[in-house]
């Protein structure tokens, strides 16, 4: 799973990647990684309250320097996942001048701006890379191969389609 964030001005922060596993293993990562990407693990490979608080800290670290005044607020649009509404997440947001706006329940597939307008081309580019492997008979993609495909697809979206540019 990858947590991405982009602003209305199309600036972006480095991704937060969560692998399924108990410990982060160096062989899951390519030798060359983009700067400031964050990697984490958990037993299911999905976000949870632990990752939610780490991600909001990651978000704050990369977005606060963009503000023009320490009195300014950040606005973060979320889909209402439990990790976005935990007490720790909300408390951190309040303490760090981050206003949270939640999309209505069961509507993020329609209203989530990043999924609808931005990440569609990224998801398609990733699916194209993986479908080539599946057509060749490979049924399981190793974590490092998946990450390399994701990095390539993300670069394609950034450079060729001008998505995530910033």
N, C-alpha and C positions, 0 to 999 in steps of 0.2 A: 504494500500500500504506500502511496505517496501523498503527502499533504502539500499542496501548492497554494500560493497566495499571490494575487496580482492586484494592483490598485487601478482605480479609474483612469489614472494617467498612464497606465500600462507598465509601470515599474513593477519589479518582482523581487521576491526574496528567495534565497536558496531553498530547495525542497527539503522536506523532512521525510525520510524513507524509513518505513517500518517493515522489517522482515519477520517471518514466522520462525521462531527458534527461541532457545533459552539463553544463548550467548552469541554476541556478534563475532563472526568468524572472518578473519582477514581474507580467506580465499573466496569469499562472496563478493569482494570488492575489486574492481579493476585496479591496475597499478597506477593509472592516472585518473584522478577524480577532479571534478570541478571544485573550485574553492567554496568553502563554507557550507557544503551540503552536510546535513546531519543524518546519521544512521542510528537506528534503534531496533530492538527486538522485543517480541513478546510471544507467548505460546500460541496465539491465534493469528498473528500477523495483521491485526487491526488496531485502530486507535482505541484508547480507553482513557480513564481519568488521569492516569499517570502520564501518558503521552500528551494528553490535552494541555496539562500545565507546563510540560516541557516545550510544547509547540508554541504556546502563547508567549513564553519567555523568548523563544527563538524569534517569533514575530516582532516582539517589542525591541529586541536587540537590533534587528535589521531595519525597523521602520522609524524608531524615535529620532535617529540622526537626520531624518528627512524633514522633520518639523522645523518651522521657522522660529518658534518660541516654546519655552518650557510650559507655557500656559495652554498650548494647543492640545486638542484631543485627537486621537486616532479613532476611526470608525471601522469596525470589523463586522462584515456580513457573514453570518453562520447559518447552517442548516438545522440547528437545534439538536444535533447528535448529543447524547448524554455527556460526552467529554467536553462539550462546549457550554454546558450549563451546570457543571459541578460547582460546589461551593468554592473550591480552591481557584477554579478558572474565573469565576465571577469576582471573587475577592481580589485576585491579581489584577484583573481588568480595571476594577474601581480604583485600586491603589496607583495604577500606572496610566490613568487618564485614557483608557480605551473603552469607547462606547460599543456595546455589542447590540447588533440588530439581528433578530432571529427571523428566518423565513417561516411562513405558516407551515404547520405539520403536513406531511404527505404532499407537499407541493414542490419540493426542491428539484424534482426531475423536470418541472416546467419552468420554475423561476430562478434556479441557481444560475446566476449570470456566467460563471466560469464554465460550468458543464455545457450550457446551451451554446454560448458564443465563442469560447476560447479553447476549451480542451477537446472539443470534437475532432479537430484536425490532429491533435496530439494522439488521441486514442486510436484514430484511424491509422496513423503512421505506425504506431506500436503494433496494432493488430495485423497490419500488412507484413511486418517483419516476422511476427510469430507464426502467421499462417503459412509462410514459406517453409518454416521448419516442420509444422504439422503435416503439410502436404508431402514432405519427404519421408514421413513415417516416424518422426520423433514425437513422442507423446508427453514428454516431461522436459521442461526447461529448467536448467540449473539457475540458481539465484544470480550468479555472476553474468550469465548470458542474458537473463531477463533485464538486469540493471544496465548492461551494455546496450540492449535494444531500446530501453527507455531513454537512456542518454542520447542515443542517435536520433530517436524520434523527436525528442525535445529540441535538439539542435536543428533538425529539419523544420520543425514548427517555428522556431525562432528566426531562422535565416531565410528559408524559402517562402514561408507563408506570412512572415512578419507577425507571428503570434508570440506573445510573451516578450516582445521587444521592449527594451527599456534601458 
